[in-house]
Amino acid sequence: MPHIHELYDFTTSAFVIHPSEKKLLLLFHKKLQKWLQPGGHVELNENPLQALHHELEEETGLTPNDYVIIEPSESPDISGGNIKLPLPFYFNEHPMGNMPSHKHIDICYLAKSNTVKLTDNPDGATAISWFDEKEITQLYEKGEMFKDTLEICQWIFEKHL
């Protein structure tokens, strides 16, 4: 999707945990030429959860029935008319590639897959795969991953795997 705003766009993404092994799902981003978690822009007609669902399906083949979102802490259960969205585990602002004046505000979720089946044709990526902690460190050492992505992956391995 094209950028909605000249300076900032909201995005949503998920670090997806393998159903039975200590691995995370990453994509090799076509434009950035780096391994990243799947995700993308929140469109004008979506909330972050709807965007996450459509991005995960486009980029990984995973549908909402194929994963559960892991919330980092409890929140109040309100019975009013508001739509309760899952809590992200990480929220950040970062420049978009080589466009330092354009930034993304990413709402980042942690999810656990219940399947290993992935698409053969990930949208916006040239490759998709599950990686263990050692393999992720090697991707960073080869210059194929941003330091922030490495540090988030390391935190997930320490706290959740």
C-alpha positions in Angstrom: 0.0 0.0 0.0 1.3 3.5 -0.7 2.1 5.8 2.2 -0.9 7.5 3.7 1.0 10.4 5.2 4.1 12.3 4.1 5.9 12.0 7.4 4.4 9.1 9.3 2.5 5.9 8.7 1.2 3.3 11.2 2.3 -0.2 10.6 1.7 -3.5 12.4 3.9 -6.6 12.5 4.3 -9.8 14.4 7.1 -12.0 15.6 5.7 -15.5 15.1 6.8 -18.4 17.2 7.1 -21.9 15.7 4.5 -24.3 17.1 6.9 -26.9 18.4 10.5 -25.7 18.1 12.5 -22.8 19.4 12.3 -20.8 16.2 10.9 -17.5 14.9 9.4 -16.8 11.4 11.2 -14.1 9.3 10.9 -12.8 5.8 13.6 -11.4 3.5 12.2 -8.0 2.6 12.6 -7.2 -1.1 13.3 -3.5 -0.8 15.3 -3.4 2.4 17.2 -6.6 1.7 17.0 -7.6 5.3 15.4 -10.4 7.3 12.4 -8.9 9.3 9.2 -10.0 11.0 6.1 -10.0 8.7 3.9 -6.9 8.7 2.9 -3.8 6.9 0.8 -0.7 6.7 -2.4 -0.1 8.6 -4.8 1.0 5.9 -7.4 3.8 6.4 -10.3 1.3 6.8 -8.5 -1.0 9.4 -7.6 -1.2 13.0 -4.2 -2.6 13.8 -5.5 -6.1 14.4 -7.3 -6.2 11.1 -4.1 -5.0 9.4 -2.1 -7.7 11.2 -4.5 -10.4 10.0 -4.3 -9.3 6.4 -0.6 -8.7 6.4 0.2 -12.1 7.9 -2.1 -13.8 5.4 -0.5 -12.0 2.4 3.1 -12.4 3.6 3.0 -15.8 5.2 -0.2 -17.6 4.3 -1.2 -17.8 8.0 -4.8 -17.0 8.7 -6.2 -15.8 12.1 -7.1 -19.5 12.8 -3.4 -20.4 12.4 -2.0 -18.4 15.3 -2.8 -16.8 18.7 -1.5 -13.4 19.8 0.4 -13.5 23.1 -0.3 -10.4 25.2 2.5 -9.3 27.5 0.3 -8.4 30.4 -3.3 -8.3 31.6 -5.6 -5.4 30.9 -9.0 -4.6 32.2 -12.0 -6.5 30.8 -14.5 -3.8 30.0 -18.0 -4.7 29.0 -18.8 -1.5 27.2 -19.1 -1.0 23.5 -15.3 -0.5 22.8 -13.5 -3.0 20.6 -10.6 -4.4 22.8 -7.5 -4.9 20.7 -4.7 -7.1 21.9 -1.8 -5.4 23.6 1.4 -5.1 21.5 4.6 -6.3 23.2 6.6 -3.6 21.5 5.8 -0.2 20.0 8.4 1.8 18.0 9.1 4.6 15.6 11.7 4.0 12.9 12.8 5.6 9.6 11.7 3.8 6.5 14.7 2.5 4.7 16.6 5.2 2.9 13.9 7.8 3.4 14.9 9.4 6.8 12.2 12.0 6.6 9.5 9.3 6.4 8.9 7.2 9.5 6.8 4.2 10.5 5.2 3.8 13.9 5.1 0.0 14.3 2.6 -1.8 16.6 4.4 -5.0 17.1 2.7 -8.2 18.3 4.0 -11.6 19.5 2.1 -14.6 18.1 2.4 -18.3 18.3 1.6 -20.4 15.2 -0.2 -23.7 15.4 1.1 -24.7 11.9 4.4 -24.8 10.1 2.7 -24.5 6.7 3.7 -21.3 5.0 3.1 -19.7 1.6 5.5 -20.4 -1.3 5.1 -16.8 -2.5 5.4 -14.3 0.3 4.1 -10.8 -0.7 6.9 -8.2 -0.5 9.6 -10.8 0.3 12.0 -13.0 -1.6 12.1 -15.7 1.1 10.4 -16.9 4.2 11.7 -19.3 6.8 11.8 -20.4 10.5 15.1 -19.6 12.3 16.6 -20.6 15.6 18.6 -18.2 17.8 22.0 -19.2 16.4 20.8 -18.8 12.8 19.3 -15.3 13.6 22.6 -14.2 15.1 24.4 -15.4 12.0 22.0 -13.4 9.8 22.9 -10.3 11.8 26.6 -11.0 11.6 26.3 -11.3 7.8 24.7 -7.9 7.6 21.3 -9.3 6.7 19.4 -8.1 9.7 19.0 -4.8 11.6 20.4 -4.6 15.1 16.9 -3.8 16.5 15.4 -6.9 15.0 18.2 -9.0 16.4 17.7 -7.6 19.9 14.0 -8.2 19.8 14.5 -11.8 18.6 17.0 -12.3 21.4 14.5 -10.9 24.0 11.8 -13.3 22.7 14.2 -16.3 22.9 15.1 -15.3 26.5 11.6 -14.6 27.7 9.3 -16.8 25.7 11.2 -19.7 24.2 
